[in-house]
């Protein structure tokens, strides 16, 4: 039995190696995800007993009951002053498994994240819906936490965050920040938003728009004079709008399109890609900012035309994913393989690259 493996050492190794995730599974050594790739620690494979002991070291009695009842539970785990972890504990093939995602203690500026200066202006809007989208592990939570931190430092407002679990702690700065955890402080995202509207909020962060009820509550909050931030697991502005509308019953979709055309301020889609110039990862962004043209496309169900607005909307602070990927590739930050496989229109992008390289000769 691996009695000498303890959670403190594993968390320390995760921090020391700059890993984004720690995987604990029976039958393999503990694994770290470093710069996107899984690597095993120099340790024996974990036994069922050792894995169960690691679970008991971090899971409360109440969460343990949820784990046994539902087959899984989520929690946040502080690790001294070094980091916090978002933890998912689950059962698989009769054994326990754990995945811990490291949440850095230090928030990044928008510049460090790689977002253009124009995005900062969005944080001073009095109302509307700002969606940050992308696949799991693309850094959405980090981007949102940094945005909330800027508002907290520079605006005197009331910010409510609704998360499951709370990832970044925001101390009161110029703003007052209320952070509510689903399952601990409130029963659901939708309930927290509804109750939150009676708590004199200016800014509301919705950790995840998981269901129809939450989407409806977030759209309504944005309509009624609040700046609302939320995440979706989509890539690209047009698919994000379509996915939001399609979540509603057919007889409500036209109304939701109208609501989004008025309320949606911006969609920021992001991917995290391995760097080729040095260890680490770099974010690629598509940024859509609502204009009269985009609003009418959403209202008239012509979202397929949004991408052409983004391509010509640089003066509003917009950028297409493909143009940012090209910029990152030409700057020597990402590989040719990632440039092509992550792009939305590879043929056009490769043609643009050829033209750019010819122009530089």
N, C-alpha and C positions, 0 to 999 in steps of 0.2 A: 504493500500500500504506500501511496505517496504522502506519507504523513508530514514530510518536511516542506511540502508546497503550501504556502499560505497566501491569502489574498493581498496582504500588505505588500509582499515582495512582488507579486504579479502587477499590482497597480503602479508600484515604483518603476518596474521595468517598462511599463506602457508609457509612463511620463518620460523616462530617460531616453527611450528610443524614438520619442516623438510620434508614437503610433496613434492612428485615429480610432482603432478598435482592438479589443482583446476578446478572443474566442476561447471558450472553455468547453471541451467536449470529451466524453469518455472514449478511450481508445487511441487518442492522439495527444501529443504534448500541448500545452497552452500555445495559442497562435496569436501573433500580432499582425495587424494590417499596417504596413509602413509604406507610405507613398503609393497606396493603391494595391499592393501585393501582400498576400498572406505569407508569413514566415514563422516557422516553429521556434519556440524558445529552447535553449539547450537544457532539456529536462525530460524525465521519463514520461511515457504515455500515462494519461490520467485513468485511474480506476473508478468504478462507480462510487465507491466509498469516499474517495478523495474529492470527487466532484460534488457529491452531496454535502460534504463538510464545508466546501467553499460556498455553496448555496446558503447553508445555515449561518455562515459567518456574516452575510450581508442582508439577509431577508428577515423582516420582522415576522412575528407570529401571525399577525393579521394578513400580511401579504402571502405568507406560507399557506394559509387557508385558501386564499384566492387562487394560488398556484395549483393546489391539489384539486380545487373545485373546477377551475376553468382550463387547466393545462398550461397556464402561463400567467405572468404578471410583469408589470413595468414599474420601475422606481428610479429615483435620482440618488446618487451616492457621492457625498463629499469626500475628498481625500486631502485632508489638511488644507494648507494654503496653496497646494500645488495644482489641483484640478478638481473638476466634478465629473461624474460619469452618469450617462443615461444608460440604464441597465434593463435588459430584457432577459427574464428567466423563463425556461420552458421545459416541458417533458418531451423526450424523443426516444422511441423504441424502449420505453420503460425507464430510461435514465434521465438525469437532469442535464441541461445545457444552459450556458450563460453567454450572452454577448454584451460587452460593455463598450459604449461609445464615449470617447474622451471629449469633454467640453472644456476648451481652454479657459483659464481664468481671465486672461487679458483680451479685451475686445479690440478689434482692428478698426482702423479708420476706413472710410469708403475708398480712399486712395489705395490703402494697403490691400483691400479686397480686390481692387481693380475696377471699381465703378466710376464712371465719369462724373465730373463736378455737377452737371445738370441734375443728377438724381437727388442731390441734397435739397434742391429747391422743392421737390415733391413733399419733403418732410415738414414743410411750413404751410401746406394746403390746409384750409379750414375743415374740409370734409372730403369724402370719397373713399373708394376702395383701391388699395394697392396690393396686387398679388405677386408673391415671389414663388416661382415655380421651378421644377426640375426633379430629376429622379432622386431616390433615396441616397443620402450620402453626398449630395452635390453642394452642401454648405448653405442651404436655405436658412437654417436656424441661426447660423453665424451672421449672415447678412442682415436678417431681421433684428437680431440682438444689437448689432452695431447701429442700425437705424434708430431703434428705440433709445439707445444711449445718446445719440446726437440730440434727439428731441428732449431727453431728460436733462442734458447739459445746457441747451440753448433756448428752451421754451418754458414758460411758467404755466403748465397745464396739468390735468389729471390723466395719467396713463393707466389703463387696466390691461393686464396680460392674462390670457387664459391658456394654460398649457397642460400637457399630460406626458411626462411630469415637467415641473419647472426646470429649465435647463440653466439659463444664466440668471443670477441674482442681480437685480437693479436697485442699488440704494437710492434714496431720495436725493436728488441734486437740486436743479432749479424747479423740476417738476415733482409732483407727488406720484409715486408708483404703487399700484395695488396689484399684487401677483396672486392669482388663484390657481390652484391645482385641481384638475378634474379627478374625482374619486376621493379626494381628501377634503377640499374646501367647498366643492360644488359637484352636483351629480353629472352634469354633461356640459359640453361646449355651448350648445344652444341655450340651455338654462342660464349659464354664466353671462352670455351676451344679453339675454332678456333682462335679467336682474341688474346687469351692469348699466343699462340705460337709465336706471333710476338712481345711479350713484354719481351723477354729474360728471361723466367722463368727457374728455376731449379726444383722446386717442385710445383705440382698442386693438390689441394684438390677439388674433385667434390662431393658436398654435397649429391647428389643422382643420380644414373644412372637410370633415369625414362623411357627413351625411346631408340629406336634403334640408333637414331642420336647421342645421348649423349654417348652411349656405344662405337660406332664406333670412335667418337672423342677422347674418353679417351684411347682406345686401341692404336690408332694411335699416340697419344702424348707419351704414354709409350714406343712405338717402336722407336720414333725419338729422344730418349736421354733425357727423363724427368722422374722424379720419380712421379708417379701419385697415389693418394689415392682416393678411392671411396667406397660407401656403396651399399649394395643390401639387400633386405628383404628375404634372404635365410638362411638356417641353414645347415652347413656342407660344406666341400670343394667340394666334387663331385657334389652335387646338384647345387652349385654356378657356377661351370664350365658349367654344362649342361644347366642351365637357361640362362647363358650368350650366349652360342652357339645357343640355341633354339630361342632366340629373333630375330635372323637373318633369312632372306629367305633361303630356302633349298639350292639354288645354291651358296650361299656364306658361308655356314657353314663349309666346309672343310678349306677354306682360314682362317676363324676366329679361327678354332681349331689350325691351324699352328701359327697364330699370338699370341694366348694365350699361346701356348706351349713355345714360345720364350719369351714373354713379362711378363707373370704372375710371380711375385716374391713370393707372399704369400697370403694365405686366412686365416683370423682370424675370426672365428665364435664365437659368444658369446650369453649367456643367463644370465638373472638376476634372482636369486632365493632367496626366503625369508630365512633369517638366523634362526637357532633354538637356537644358543648360546646366542644371544642378539638381540635387535631390529636392523633392517636394512636388507640390501640385499647383496648378494655376487655373483660375476660373475664366470661363468664356461666357459672355453674356449676350442675350438678345434683349433690347429695351424698347418697349412700345409705350408711348405716351399719348393719351387720348387727345385727338384733334377733332374739329367738326367733321372732317372726312371719315375718320375712323368711327366716330359715334354713329354716323349714318350707315356705315357698313354693318355695324353690330345690329342696329335697329332693323335694317332691311335684310338681315340674314345673308350677307355677302362677305362673311369673314374670310373667305379664300382670297379676297383682294387686300387684306390687311398687310400682307408681307410686302406688297409693292409700296404701300404708304410708309412702311418702316424703312425700306431702302432709300426713299427720297426724303425722309424726315430728319436728316442730321441736324438741321437748324433748330429743331424742337428738342434735341438731345436724344434722338432715337438712334439705334444701331441694330443691324441684322446680325444674327449669330454667325453667318458665313463671313461677313466682313470682319468681325472680331477674330474669328478663327484664322483668317488670312493674315491679319495683323500680327497675331501671336506666332504664326509659322514664319513669317518674314522676319520677325524679331528674334528668331532662333529659340523660341520657348517651347514649342510643341513639335511632335513628329509629323511627317508627311502622312503617315497612316491615320493618325488621329484627325488631321486636317480633313481628309477625305471621308472617313467613316462617320464622323460626328456632324458633317455638314448636312444642310437640309436640301441642297441642290448641288450634288458633287460635280456634275458635268460643267455647269456654269462656273463653279468655283475654280475648277482645274483650268478652264479657259482664261479666267481672270488672272490666275497665277502666272500662266504663260505670258500674258500681255504685260503684267507687272515686271516679270524678269527680263523680258525683251526691252522694256522701257529703261531698265536700269543699266543695260549694257552700253 
